[in-house]
Amino acid sequence: MREWLPMQSEYLQTIIETEGVQRPTVCSLCKSAEGAWRCVDCLPANLLCKDCCWFTHRSSPFHRVECWNGQFFASSSLYKTGLILHMGHAGHECPLAEQDFYFTDAPSIPCDGSSAVEEDPSNLADRPQPTNYSQRETIMTIIHTTGIHQLCVSWCRCPHANRRDIQLLRMGLYPLSYENPKTAFTFLALDDFLIENLECKTSASNYYSKLRRITLSTNPQSVSVSAPNYFHFFKYLPVG
């Protein structure tokens, strides 16, 4: 403690500076657009423009992002960047999916993902950007260890595609219903709850409250999720 006291002011000042926007506010990836987004789960939490935030999180859909509102970084969602969670095709868009809400030049990837092609982020500015979601897509509530997320899910529409609940399971998501799933848990969230219940004696109610506070720490009660459905599901987990 004595060694830290002389550094106290410098440490606190550095921490406070990270809560604001450093000038210039250019995107750290494309170096052209204004950076207003940052991810609290990425290291470092660089400033990104909306398109680059979308681009860098296509494989990290459950990261928590914030957007600068002119005064402070407010909690936001990758849903607002245009992120879509694609079922099947190694995370790429189904070739038979509607094209009016996403990239019109999206590559066609077979169901086994064998010909998946890595994209060059330097070409991002030259590509058509995501626009509006299709009304045919599903807005799902997905519970992860990083909170309660709302994401747009695009289903595989191939002739021999699995049912939607099976598509979710193959993506590591456990659906709460089977005919028309609208809510799912990640396997990581289920494992995390089991460990907390076993080691810390955390109840389902307390674990759910923690997830709501992680989602929106300033006003967790505003996170509108049907809690009874989750509690009903947790009761049947083989804990202990």
Disulfide bonds with the S-S distance in Angstrom:
none
